[in-house]
């Protein structure tokens, strides 16, 4: 039986190193590549044809949500599993809608990561218990105060918002997303209007306040 080929995508070397050690110790698993961005992951997936991609969410460039969507579009046989520090319900919803089949947090124990990979390879999905509870509350209209103002953003607006929060300039975002800087600015103003703010600095504070961005994630 051929080994399960895995690519790990995370912009933090230590996180990638830890996952490599966990997964390469399992019979039948082999990590065939590591990537530090969504763009790199897409290129690597075309070259290596992995079975599984473990995907972070918050990375420079297009980020994990857009990368997941593109990867699934390129090869529907690739199974994307999110492994990230994002534990609010905003990102799990976006990742699963983009085509991810599993969502694990970085607090997940090694045994659970291995179990999740095996379940995904068996054709099942897997969501960490704490995330599953949040999604259940949201989907059933529970009373927990789990709603985020970022829920009102479209996929593209959220992507541009988070790239802006990370300090990327409109010209750089435009180049990465292959759209005009003018269009990027139109999206930014639309985001500002929805949040009743007027600058990138306010957007950073707003993202931190609503726990969709942690300043410690910046290198």
URQUI-V668115 format. One record per backbone hydrogen bond with DSSP energy under -1.0 kcal/mol. CO is the residue of the C=O (numbers start at 0). NH is the residue of the N-H. If there is no record, write none. Layout:
# URQUI-V668115
co=[CO,CO]
nh=[NH,NH]
This chain:
# URQUI-V668115
co=[3,4,4,5,5,6,7,8,11,12,13,14,15,16,17,18,19,22,25,27,29,32,34,36,37,38,39,40,41,42,43,44,50,51,52,53,54,56,56,62,63,64,65,66,67,68,69,70,74,78,79,80,81,83,88,89,90,91,92,93,94,100,101,102,103,104,108,109,110,111,112,113,114,115,116,117,118,119,125,127,128,129,130,131,132,133,134,135,136,137,143,147,148,149,153,154,155,156,157,158,159,160,161,162,163,168,169,170,171,172,173,179,180,181,182,183,184,185,186,187,188,189,190,191,198,199,200,201,202,203,204,205,206,207,213,214]
nh=[29,50,51,31,32,53,34,55,15,16,17,18,19,20,21,22,23,25,28,3,5,7,9,40,41,42,43,44,45,46,47,48,78,6,80,8,82,58,63,66,67,68,69,70,71,72,73,74,77,52,100,54,103,105,92,93,94,95,96,97,99,125,81,127,83,107,112,113,114,115,116,117,118,119,120,121,123,122,102,131,132,133,134,135,136,137,138,139,141,140,145,150,151,152,157,158,159,160,161,162,163,164,165,167,166,172,173,174,175,176,178,183,184,185,186,187,188,189,190,191,192,193,194,196,202,203,204,205,206,207,208,209,211,210,216,217]
